[in-house]
Amino acid sequence: MEKLSREQILTLPNGLTVIRVLAIPIIILLLFYAGRRYQFITALLFLLVAVTDTFDGYLARRRGLVTTLGKFLDPLADKLLIVAALIALIPTRGVSTSTVIIIVGREIAVTGLRGIAVSQGMVIAASASGKYKTVLEVVAIFLLILDGSYLSLNVHQIGMGLLLVAMVLAVYSGVIYFKDFLKEMVV
């Protein structure tokens, strides 16, 4: 097993990923506080943390700071953020348990599939539908955290609608990942 050097661990992209993981309990805790101020702060923190995912990958590739640790931690941090927020939104915002189970189940299945693929020397890249799903999840969660009406828009209902679309995309992209994997395995 290859030992990681200090330089591989202490990179700016890896630091952003660690910040994302450390912010999760704070976001979850804030979700249980009532009041518009807490909702706004929590939604803003969630969005800020979710957006760091775009920057850490960009920085890693642009500056040649791609590390084995980063390749492992980055997708894990993304999944932890989304999954933890969705689970916390069940009791705090009335999000459907079945919707969360489907999305979380898909994440577990695709993560397992990627692990199997890596063991076979394959890399399963993120699909366009998977990326759209993630964007929809982030926007839906942001709106559900805000919870209420802003500018005469019911952001809770919009968030619930977007989460349902994200769930459909989750299932669709999951099926695509499995089809592509099986196609590669047969060839």
C-alpha positions as CSV (number, residue, x, y, z in Angstrom):
1,M,0.0,0.0,0.0
2,E,1.3,3.4,-1.0
3,K,2.0,5.8,1.9
4,L,0.7,9.4,1.4
5,S,3.1,12.2,1.7
6,R,2.3,15.3,3.7
7,E,2.2,17.4,0.5
8,Q,-0.5,15.0,-0.9
9,I,-2.6,15.4,2.1
10,L,-2.3,19.1,2.8
11,T,-3.5,20.6,-0.5
12,L,-6.0,23.4,-0.9
13,P,-8.5,21.1,-2.7
14,N,-8.3,18.5,0.0
15,G,-8.6,21.3,2.6
16,L,-11.9,22.4,0.9
17,T,-13.1,18.8,1.0
18,V,-12.4,18.5,4.7
19,I,-14.2,21.8,5.4
20,R,-17.2,20.4,3.6
21,V,-17.2,17.3,5.9
22,L,-16.7,19.4,9.0
23,A,-19.6,21.7,8.1
24,I,-22.1,18.8,7.9
25,P,-22.8,18.6,11.7
26,I,-23.1,22.4,11.9
27,I,-25.6,22.4,9.1
28,I,-27.6,19.5,10.6
29,L,-27.6,21.2,14.0
30,L,-28.8,24.5,12.6
31,L,-31.6,22.8,10.7
32,F,-33.3,22.0,14.0
33,Y,-33.4,25.7,15.1
34,A,-36.6,27.6,14.3
35,G,-36.7,31.0,12.9
36,R,-36.1,32.7,9.6
37,R,-32.7,33.9,10.6
38,Y,-31.5,30.4,11.3
39,Q,-33.1,29.1,8.1
40,F,-31.4,31.7,6.0
41,I,-28.0,31.2,7.7
42,T,-28.3,27.4,7.3
43,A,-29.4,27.6,3.7
44,L,-26.5,30.0,2.9
45,L,-24.0,27.8,4.7
46,F,-25.3,24.7,2.9
47,L,-25.0,26.4,-0.5
48,L,-21.5,27.7,0.2
49,V,-20.3,24.3,1.3
50,A,-22.0,22.6,-1.7
51,V,-20.3,25.0,-4.1
52,T,-16.9,24.2,-2.7
53,D,-17.2,20.9,-4.5
54,T,-16.9,22.7,-7.9
55,F,-13.8,24.6,-6.7
56,D,-11.9,21.8,-5.2
57,G,-12.0,19.7,-8.3
58,Y,-11.2,22.7,-10.5
59,L,-8.2,23.7,-8.3
60,A,-6.9,20.1,-8.1
61,R,-6.9,19.7,-11.9
62,R,-5.8,23.2,-12.7
63,R,-2.8,23.2,-10.3
64,G,-1.9,19.6,-10.7
65,L,-2.9,18.8,-7.1
66,V,-5.0,15.7,-7.9
67,T,-4.3,13.2,-5.1
68,T,-5.4,9.7,-4.3
69,L,-6.8,11.0,-1.0
70,G,-8.7,13.7,-2.9
71,K,-10.2,11.2,-5.3
72,F,-11.5,9.2,-2.4
73,L,-12.6,12.0,-0.1
74,D,-14.2,14.4,-2.6
75,P,-17.1,12.1,-3.7
76,L,-17.5,10.8,-0.1
77,A,-17.8,14.4,1.2
78,D,-20.4,15.2,-1.5
79,K,-22.5,12.1,-0.6
80,L,-22.3,12.8,3.1
81,L,-23.4,16.4,2.7
82,I,-26.4,15.5,0.5
83,V,-27.4,12.4,2.4
84,A,-27.1,14.0,5.9
85,A,-29.1,17.0,4.8
86,L,-31.8,14.9,3.2
87,I,-32.2,12.7,6.3
88,A,-32.4,15.8,8.5
89,L,-35.0,17.3,6.3
90,I,-37.4,14.4,7.0
91,P,-38.3,15.6,10.5
92,T,-37.5,19.3,10.1
93,R,-39.2,20.0,6.7
94,G,-41.5,17.0,6.1
95,V,-39.5,15.6,3.2
96,S,-40.9,12.2,2.2
97,T,-39.0,9.3,3.7
98,S,-39.5,7.2,0.6
99,T,-38.0,9.9,-1.6
100,V,-34.9,10.1,0.7
101,I,-34.6,6.3,0.8
102,I,-34.6,6.1,-3.0
103,I,-32.0,8.8,-3.4
104,V,-29.8,7.4,-0.6
105,G,-30.2,3.9,-2.0
106,R,-29.1,5.0,-5.4
107,E,-26.0,6.8,-3.9
108,I,-25.0,3.6,-2.0
109,A,-25.6,1.4,-5.1
110,V,-23.6,3.6,-7.4
111,T,-20.8,4.1,-4.9
112,G,-20.6,0.3,-4.5
113,L,-20.6,-0.1,-8.3
114,R,-17.7,2.4,-8.6
115,G,-15.8,0.4,-6.0
116,I,-16.3,-2.8,-8.0
117,A,-15.3,-1.1,-11.2
118,V,-12.1,0.3,-9.7
119,S,-11.2,-3.3,-8.5
120,Q,-11.6,-4.4,-12.1
121,G,-9.4,-1.5,-13.4
122,M,-12.4,0.5,-14.7
123,V,-13.3,4.1,-14.0
124,I,-16.9,5.1,-14.1
125,A,-17.0,8.8,-14.9
126,A,-19.9,11.0,-13.7
127,S,-22.6,11.2,-16.3
128,A,-24.4,14.3,-17.4
129,S,-27.6,13.1,-15.8
130,G,-25.8,12.4,-12.6
131,K,-24.4,15.9,-12.6
132,Y,-27.8,17.4,-13.2
133,K,-29.2,15.3,-10.4
134,T,-26.6,16.7,-8.0
135,V,-27.4,20.3,-9.0
136,L,-31.1,19.7,-8.6
137,E,-30.5,18.1,-5.2
138,V,-28.4,21.1,-4.0
139,V,-31.0,23.6,-5.2
140,A,-33.9,21.6,-3.7
141,I,-32.2,21.2,-0.4
142,F,-31.3,24.9,-0.3
143,L,-34.9,25.8,-0.9
144,L,-36.2,23.3,1.6
145,I,-33.9,24.7,4.2
146,L,-35.2,28.2,3.5
147,D,-38.7,26.8,4.0
148,G,-41.5,29.3,3.6
149,S,-42.4,32.1,1.3
150,Y,-39.9,34.6,-0.2
151,L,-41.0,37.2,-2.8
152,S,-44.4,35.6,-2.8
153,L,-42.9,32.2,-3.9
154,N,-43.5,29.1,-1.8
155,V,-39.9,27.9,-1.8
156,H,-40.9,24.8,0.2
157,Q,-43.2,23.6,-2.6
158,I,-40.6,24.4,-5.3
159,G,-38.0,22.6,-3.3
160,M,-40.2,19.5,-3.0
161,G,-40.9,19.5,-6.7
162,L,-37.2,19.8,-7.6
163,L,-36.4,17.0,-5.1
164,L,-38.9,14.7,-6.9
165,V,-37.3,15.6,-10.3
166,A,-33.9,14.9,-8.7
167,M,-35.2,11.5,-7.4
168,V,-36.3,10.6,-11.0
169,L,-32.9,11.6,-12.4
170,A,-31.2,9.7,-9.6
171,V,-33.0,6.5,-10.6
172,Y,-32.4,7.2,-14.3
173,S,-28.7,8.0,-13.9
174,G,-28.3,4.9,-11.6
175,V,-29.7,2.7,-14.3
176,I,-27.4,4.2,-16.9
177,Y,-24.3,3.6,-14.6
178,F,-25.3,0.0,-14.1
179,K,-26.0,-0.6,-17.9
180,D,-22.6,1.0,-18.8
181,F,-20.9,-1.1,-16.2
182,L,-22.5,-4.4,-17.4
183,K,-21.7,-3.5,-21.0
184,E,-18.0,-3.0,-20.1
185,M,-17.9,-6.2,-18.1
186,V,-19.3,-8.3,-21.0
187,V,-16.9,-6.8,-23.6
